Amino acid sequence: MSKFIIEGGHTLRGTITPKGAKNEALQVIAATLLTDREVDIDNIPEILDVRNLIDLMSLIGVRVTRRGAGSYTFCAAELDEAYIMSRDFVHRCAGLRGSVLLVGPLLARMGRAYFPKPGGDKIGRRKVDTHIQGMLNLGARMEYCSKLEAFLLTAPEGGLRAADMVLDEASVTGTANIVMAAALATGTTRIYNAACEPYVQQLCRLLTRLGIKVEGISSNLLTVHGIGCECSDRTASHRILPDMIEVGSFIAMAAMTRSSLTIKDVSYPDLGIIPESFRRLGVKVEQRGDDIYVPAQESYVIETALDGSIMTIADAPWPGLTPDLLSVMLVVATQCKGSVLVHQKMFESRLFFVDNLIDMGAQIILCDPHRAVVIGHDHQFSLRPNNMTSPDIRAGIALLIAALSAKGTSVIDNIQQIDRGYEDIEGRLSALGAKILRQD
């Protein structure tokens, strides 16, 4: 098991460029199963979760060619149906959260697909009901296989059939899975309460290049004109957006270390409410073309509500604040001037990492699994170094940010969780002046 040894208290300086978005990469890589022609995808982040999904694609028969760093060509002309129905495949899928996105395209193309309970972060229950109900709406049948501990979904004779449906929640992966399944269904599918995150928009644009007409892109009503059970015969190329979670993480690092940083090529229009959310914490965020400049600040004052009450930061479906940034913003709040209530609505275990911050001297009251009150130190008291374990990707980067600001040496174990979402983070931060060492 690897760990980071961080000597905190150093000022960062320079320019950093976010890598491609993990969540988009998992979706568009899965979408290459919808065509038997080549699909070129660029700006793929070379991180653990994405590499594992690419390896899984190779095992099921997809021809994968790495053209260079972050650039791949996928060709799903011949799939190994026997392996797709094997115990080994189901076992591998159970250990990889991103594998859930293979279900929709495989069901639509092959007529059958196993749906094991997905792996990933240990941040509480992560329902798959939306995914499964969407497949059932498209005509699939479901039975439980106790030997494989997985659901087996089977398309009706003649393939999936279009349907109108209302999703029980605006699930990003659920929407993506259903859209991909509907792409090879017969007829026109209308999906209400669809997620409309930029990454779902990007998936829909790729499907359009593959000849699958999708209407309502960027709205919560998607209309997919399916082309039937035969896969697309078109090639396509696609470039992944920069990762908005990396952008937010770098803004937080600048604030916590009182550093000036330039974040390059952020695709600013696709950041939504993220820059403004940091401004509400008192962090200066300047747009310079498609870059963000964060100046060094000795102090940042948190806003209060118009009636003078404590400010609340809460996650919400797009265009609201993504839940993946709440852990990072909570750490920033520990050194603000003022108080804030952080309300994590989606996952009931994601705030438990704050015990580590409390051990570092942060003033945090954990009200319940979903809410924490943070009383900022206003940089009058530095966080203390600590020995910690990363429980998930987002808590891991939040602890890393805290360690960068703490004067002294901190250790973070289980950093493969951070590796799942951030490419070469120690090398990129070292180039900015951070003192961070990976120890295997």
Secondary structure, DSSP 4 states (H G I P E B T S, - for coil): --EEEEEE-PPPEEEE---B-HHHHHHHHHHGGGBSSEEEEES----HHHHHHHHHHHHTT-EEEEEETTEEEEE-SS--HHHHTSHHHHHHHHT-GGGGGGHHHHHHHHSEEEEEPP----SS----HHHHHHHHHTT-EEEEETTTTEEEEEPPTT--B--EEE-SS--HHHHHHHHHHHHTSEEEEEEET----HHHHHHHHHHHHTT-EEE-TTSSEEEEEEE-SSPB---EEEEPPB-HHHHHHHHHHHHHTT-EEEE----GGGGTTHHHHHHHTT---EEETTEEEE---S--BPP--TTSPPEEEE--STTS--GGGHHHHHHHHTTSBSEEEEE--S-TTGGGGHHHHHHTT-EEEEEETTEEEEE--TTSSPPPP-EEE--SHHHHHHHHHHHHHSSEEEEEE-THHHHTT-TTHHHHHHTTT-EEEEE-
